[in-house]
Amino acid sequence: MSARDNILSRVRDAVRVKAPRPAEPSASAIWPLSGEAEARFREEFTALRGEIVESLPEFLDGFAKIATDGSELAGAGNASVREADLGVTACECLVAQTGSIIVACRSAEERALSSLPPVHLVVARRSQIVLDLDTALGLLRERYGNDFPGTISVISGPSRTADIEKVLVLGAHGPKRLALHLING
């Protein structure tokens, strides 16, 4: 029997065996109550090295060149994305379970705001916090129907890689810092 036939034979044998059915989740596995969603999001987001910006004016004072997606920021001077120190965007929602930010973009210019400047600031409303990715995807389906944007990014902390000798490097493929300013609403 050839190596190919041997492999195919083992695959055929394996698919004949039924996989065990996963256990149903217990009531304790269902989390959190909606009042706990912001606390859970903050915990997960900061664990991923995201920064919560409490005072937006103080935070913005540290940046000379700011590129935005059209959001009005007091005192923010617009710059081209390539020369900006800070990219400012809105988001679709915040995912409490993973501490992730969902950003949708229709153009390369919009996408560049969240990936080219060394610091990415997201301005979001507290009401945009959802419990999990399933809820986030449902929200996107409801909002866009069959007209999805070209890019939907799930951002979980600053850009990072550990490709070289398993040493964590921030900012290798995008912003070194990810910041979030929550507003009421």
C-alpha positions in Angstrom: 0.0 0.0 0.0 1.4 3.5 -0.9 1.8 6.2 1.6 -1.1 8.1 0.0 -3.4 5.1 0.3 -2.3 4.5 3.9 -3.2 8.1 4.8 -6.5 8.0 3.1 -7.4 4.7 4.8 -6.7 6.2 8.2 -8.8 9.3 7.4 -11.7 7.0 6.3 -11.4 5.0 9.5 -11.3 8.1 11.6 -14.5 9.7 10.1 -16.5 6.5 10.8 -16.0 7.1 14.6 -18.6 9.4 16.1 -17.2 12.3 18.1 -18.6 12.7 21.6 -21.2 15.3 22.0 -20.0 18.4 24.0 -21.6 18.9 27.4 -24.3 21.5 27.8 -23.0 24.6 29.5 -24.0 24.9 33.1 -25.9 28.0 34.4 -22.6 29.2 36.0 -20.9 29.2 32.6 -23.3 31.9 31.3 -22.0 35.3 32.2 -22.3 38.2 32.9 -25.3 40.2 33.8 -25.6 43.2 31.6 -24.5 45.5 34.5 -21.2 43.7 34.6 -20.4 44.0 30.9 -18.5 47.2 31.2 -16.4 45.9 34.1 -15.7 42.7 32.2 -14.7 44.7 29.1 -12.4 46.9 31.0 -10.7 43.9 32.7 -10.2 42.0 29.5 -9.1 45.1 27.5 -6.5 46.2 30.0 -5.2 42.6 30.3 -4.4 42.8 26.6 -2.4 46.1 27.2 -5.2 48.4 26.0 -5.4 51.8 27.7 -8.6 53.4 29.0 -8.5 57.1 28.5 -10.4 58.9 31.3 -9.4 62.5 30.3 -9.5 63.0 26.6 -8.0 66.5 26.6 -5.0 65.4 28.7 -4.4 62.4 26.4 -4.6 64.5 23.2 -2.2 67.1 24.5 0.6 64.6 23.9 0.1 64.4 20.1 1.1 67.0 17.5 -0.4 65.3 14.4 -3.8 63.7 14.7 -5.7 62.0 11.9 -9.4 61.3 12.5 -12.3 59.5 10.7 -14.2 62.8 10.6 -15.1 62.8 14.3 -14.9 66.3 15.8 -12.3 66.4 18.6 -11.8 69.7 20.4 -8.3 71.0 19.6 -7.4 68.1 17.3 -5.5 69.2 14.2 -6.0 66.9 11.2 -3.0 65.3 9.6 -2.5 62.8 6.8 -2.7 59.3 8.1 0.9 58.5 7.1 2.4 61.4 9.1 0.0 61.2 12.1 1.1 60.4 15.6 -2.4 59.3 16.5 -5.3 57.8 14.5 -8.8 58.4 15.9 -11.7 56.2 15.0 -15.2 55.2 16.1 -16.2 51.6 16.3 -19.1 49.2 15.7 -19.0 47.7 19.2 -16.9 46.6 22.2 -16.9 42.9 23.1 -16.9 42.4 26.9 -16.0 38.7 26.8 -12.7 39.2 24.9 -11.9 42.9 25.5 -12.0 43.4 21.7 -13.0 46.4 19.6 -14.9 45.8 16.3 -14.1 48.3 13.6 -15.7 48.3 10.2 -14.2 50.1 7.2 -15.4 50.7 3.7 -12.1 52.1 2.3 -8.3 51.7 2.6 -8.1 55.2 4.0 -10.5 54.4 6.9 -8.5 51.2 7.6 -5.3 53.1 7.7 -6.5 55.2 10.6 -6.5 52.2 12.9 -3.3 50.6 11.5 -0.7 53.1 10.4 -0.2 55.7 13.2 1.8 54.4 16.2 -1.2 55.1 18.5 -4.9 54.2 17.8 -7.6 55.9 19.9 -11.1 54.6 19.7 -14.0 56.8 20.9 -17.0 54.7 21.9 -20.3 54.9 23.8 -20.9 52.7 26.8 -24.0 51.5 25.1 -21.9 49.9 22.4 -20.6 47.2 24.8 -22.0 43.8 23.9 -21.5 40.5 25.8 -19.8 38.3 23.2 -18.7 37.9 19.6 -22.0 36.2 18.6 -23.9 39.3 19.7 -21.4 41.5 17.9 -21.8 39.5 14.7 -25.6 39.7 15.0 -25.4 43.4 15.5 -23.3 43.7 12.3 -25.7 41.5 10.3 -28.6 43.7 11.5 -26.8 46.9 10.8 -25.4 46.0 7.3 -27.7 43.3 6.0 -26.1 42.2 2.7 -24.0 45.4 2.3 -21.1 44.6 4.6 -18.1 46.9 4.6 -14.9 45.7 2.9 -13.1 45.2 6.2 -14.3 44.2 9.6 -11.5 44.1 12.2 -11.5 42.5 15.6 -8.9 44.5 17.5 -7.7 42.8 20.7 -5.0 45.0 22.1 -2.0 46.7 20.4 -0.3 45.1 17.5 1.9 42.3 18.7 4.0 39.4 17.4 6.3 36.8 19.0 7.5 35.4 15.7 11.2 35.8 16.3 12.6 33.7 19.2 9.2 33.9 21.0 10.0 37.4 22.2 6.9 39.6 22.3 7.2 42.8 20.2 4.5 45.4 20.3 3.8 47.5 17.1 5.3 45.1 14.6 2.3 45.1 12.3 0.4 48.2 13.5 0.0 50.6 16.4 2.1 50.1 19.5 -0.6 51.6 21.7 -4.4 51.1 21.7 -6.4 53.5 23.7 -10.1 53.8 24.3 -12.2 56.7 25.5 -15.7 55.8 26.7 -18.5 58.3 26.6 -22.0 58.1 28.0 -24.7 57.2 25.7 
